[in-house]
Amino acid sequence: MIVSLLAAFSVITVIVSAKVVPKDSEECRILLGDAFIEEIAGYSEVRDNILNYVLVGDFKTKTYDELAKFVDKFGARPSGTDTLEQSIDYMIQLTRDEGIDDITTEELEVPQWTRGQEEVTMLEPRVKNIAVLGLGRSVSTPPEGVTAEVVVVNSFAQLDTFSDNDIEGKIVLYDPVFTSYGETVTYRTQGATKAAAKGAVASLVRSIAPFSINSPHTGSQNYGENVTKIPTAAITLEDADLIRRFYNRGEKVVLNIKMFSTYDTKISRNTLIDYKGTENPEKLVIVSGHIDSWDVGQGAMDDGGGLFISWAVPVILKRLNLKPKRTIRSIFWTAEELGLVGAYAYEEKHRDENHNINFIMESDEGTFAPLGLAVAGNKEARCIVAEVLKLFKSINASTLVEDDSPGSDIAVIIKTGVPGASLHNDNGKYFWFHHTEGDMMNVEDEHELDLGTAFWTAVAYIIADISADIPR
Amino acid sequence: MIVSLLAAFSVITVIVSAKVVPKDSEECRILLGDAFIEEIAGYSEVRDNILNYVLVGDFKTKTYDELAKFVDKFGARPSGTDTLEQSIDYMIQLTRDEGIDDITTEELEVPQWTRGQEEVTMLEPRVKNIAVLGLGRSVSTPPEGVTAEVVVVNSFAQLDTFSDNDIEGKIVLYDPVFTSYGETVTYRTQGATKAAAKGAVASLVRSIAPFSINSPHTGSQNYGENVTKIPTAAITLEDADLIRRFYNRGEKVVLNIKMFSTYDTKISRNTLIDYKGTENPEKLVIVSGHIDSWDVGQGAMDDGGGLFISWAVPVILKRLNLKPKRTIRSIFWTAEELGLVGAYAYEEKHRDENHNINFIMESDEGTFAPLGLAVAGNKEARCIVAEVLKLFKSINASTLVEDDSPGSDIAVIIKTGVPGASLHNDNGKYFWFHHTEGDMMNVEDEHELDLGTAFWTAVAYIIADISADIPR
C-alpha cells in the first residue's frame, strides 16, 4: 500500500479506534431489530460451507499456491511496465479458466518511474557503501552524482531551526523515530520538498520501518509546487543511525549520491470481475486488492495477498454455486503505489453509479491471520457489519475496529460517503517487509491465507445477500 | 563466530544441555565443602561494587559508547587487512589510555580472502537478480561467470541419490531446513566439496539463518583434498525458496554466477593484556573475544561486543583498584572468522604454559542480556562455577549450561583439557544478523551490554581470586 494524503492515517486509526463493545451491541440491537439480527445469524450454514471448502476442502492452500505461481512468474509488477500488463492478462485468464467470463478492463494513464543505477557512498569520515533505494518520482543526479555534507534532523521542526544558509548546498537526512507508519511516512512523502525549500541539494530518509536487517524501504513521494526537484532516497535504519552518531560526535559526514531514473506515462487497466446478483444485480459489493507493486521484491504481501483473496471470492462462490442477491465485483486496482491512480480513475468513471455501491472492501495491509474488519460507515452500517463479524468467532475474526478511512484505493470511494472496510489482520510485522526486497512469498503463510480467503469470501457473500442494504 | 569442526556444535550443545539442578547442588556441596561455598558467597560485596560501577556508576553505557566509536571508525575488520591492524593499534592505545601497559602482541600469519564483484542472475525461467555473498576462500569464476542449470537438494543424503551424470556441469543449491546453526552450517562449510565431488561447476547454499529480509549470510568454508575447487556462495532464504518452488514445479532454473576474489596471507597479531595477580601472577584467568570480523556489516555483534566486554575487565578492575590473586589476561584473538587462526597460533606458542591456565572465557555468541555461562570442565569445576553464578541472581545471570566445547577460539584450548566457559546470553536472534550487512550497532543495547560487562568482570575477578584453582 501507499499512503496518500487522503488515506494516510488508516494505520494509526486502527490503533486508536475502539472495538464494538457490549454497550454498542445493545445499541445495535435497538437499531437493527431482533428479526434482522436473527437473519444475519442464520448465515451460519453458508459460513460453514465456505470455511470448510477453503480450510479443509478442495480450496485448501489454493490461495497460497496460486499466489506463489503468480508472483514467482512475474516478480515485481511496477506501474507502467509490460510485466504488469502481462500479469493482468494472466489474472484474467486464471479467472476465465474458472468459467467466469463477466470480466471488464478499463484503461487509464499511469505513471512509469523506472529506477536506474543507485549508489550512495560515504566519503567522510570513512569510505562506506550505503544501501539505498530511491523514492518514487525522484529525479536523477548529474552523472557524477551529488557530493555534499550531511545535516541530520529528526523532524521538520528541527529542520526549521536551521537557517537557509545552514542547509544551502547540503544533503538533509531525516532520521525520525518510527512511531506509526501513518505518522512517520510524512518524512518520506514530503521530505524532499521541505529540504529543497531550504536549499538542500538532495534529501535522504531513514527507512519508514520499525526493524531492519540493513534493509532499505522505497515508497512514493511528491514534489511540491515551486521548489527545485532534488534527488531523494531511503537508506537503512543502520546507516541512518551510523550517520547520526558521526554527526552527533561533531564529525563531518560527506556523501556522494548517484541516482538515475526515467519518468514516462503508459496505459494500464483496472480489472473488474462481476459475479452477478440474483435479485439486485445493479447493486454492488466490491472486494479488491491492487495488482501493481513496487519494483523490489515480488509484491507478494503488497498486495499479492489482497489481490488473491479478492480473486478467490467469485471463484469460490461459483464453485459452491452460492448466488447472492446483489452483485459481487472483484476489482484488481492498477497503479496504486504511485498514488491510487487506478482508484481515482474508477471513481471518476463510475461516479454516476456511486449510489449502487452497497459496500466496498479492500485488503492492502497484509494477509496475515484475519482478525476482523476496519469499518467506515454510519452507526447502523457498523452495527450490521458487527453482526456479520459475530459469525467468525470460531476463526478469531470477529473484531470490528472503527476507521473512517480504511484501505488504500477504496479510501477514494469511501470519502464520497460509501460504507466500506479493509481487512483487519495480525500484521504487526507488515512494515518489516513493506516496500523492500523482502516482500516475497516467505512472508505469506498457507493457512493464514486460507483463513483470509474464507473470511473475505463469506463476509462478502453475506453482505451481498442480506435483506437490507448497508445504509449511508 | 565461525564454526570449525572443533567448535561446531556449541549452539546445539547449549540447547540440549541441562541446567545445574538442585540435586546437583547437593552433590556440589559435598564436593566443595561448606567453607569453600561460603567463601564464594562472600564475594557479594565485590560483586555489588562492580555491578554498581557499571550499571549506575561511571562506567554506565561506556561499553556501548566505546564499541560504537570503534566499529563506526573502522567498520568491518577482515583478516589480513590494514583496517584490522589499525583497529588492533586503536585498542592498544585505548587500553594504554587507562594506564594499563602490560600489553603484548604476538604476530602470526593469517589468510586474506578479499571479496570482489559478486553477481548472481537467474536467466531462466525469468531474469532476476539474486542477492549473494560469496563464502570465505571461494575461488573466482571465469570473467564471463558460470552459467548452468540448478539442481536443488535439501541434504547431502538427497545429493547422493543423484548420479554423477545428473550433477555433472550443474550448479547445486543446498536448501536445508534450518534446525540449529551447528547442525545446518555443515551445508555451508562442506557443500562445495561434496558438490564438486559429483562434478558440479558451482554450489550455492541457503543462508544459514532462521529469518531473513532478503539478507544473504556469508561464512567460512573449506575445500576438501583432491576435489576441484568450485565457486561457492550463499543466497537468501527468499531466493532459495523461489528457486526450489520453480524446481519442484519442474521448471528449469538456469543461473549465471559471477564471483571474483583474491587470496593472500598477511601478518596479524593476537593482543594480550595482563592485569597481574597479587599472589599467583603465573596463573591465568583468560577473558576474550575476537577483533577480526567478516567483511560485511560492522562486526558489532560478531564479535565487537565480546571484544569490548573482555577489554573492560582489566579496565574496570584497575579503576576500582580490585587486585585478584591470579593474573587476568584479556585476549583479542585475530583471524577467528577464517578458521580460529589466532587461537591455534596462541595454543601452539603457549603450549608449555598450558598448565597455568586456570580458566578461559570467551564471548562470541552475542552480547545480549547475560543469562550465565556455558561451561566445560569436570564436575568439580562446574560446581565451583555454579557457586559463582549464584551471586548473579539479581541480574538473572545464574544459569549454568554444560557445554563440552564452548566458545569459538577458546575451544582450541579447552580441547587440551583446560576448563572454560562462553557467555550464555539471550541470543535467540543472533543468527538473524550473523555474518550479514545487518551486524551493526543497532543489534546492540546499551543496558544489555552493561549487564554483560558487569557480569563478565565480576565472574573473572572472583574466579581469579578464590582460594582454590579450577580443577582439571
Interface residues (C-beta under 8 A of the other chain):
Chain A: A68 K69 D72 K73 F74 G75 P125 R126 K128 A131 S212 I213 N214 S215 L237 E238 D241 L242 R245 F246 R249 G297 Q298 W432 F433 T436 E437 G438 M440 M441 N442
Chain B: A68 K69 D72 K73 F74 G75 P125 R126 K128 A131 S212 I213 N214 S215 L237 E238 D241 L242 R245 F246 R249 G297 Q298 W432 F433 T436 E437 G438 M440 M441 N442
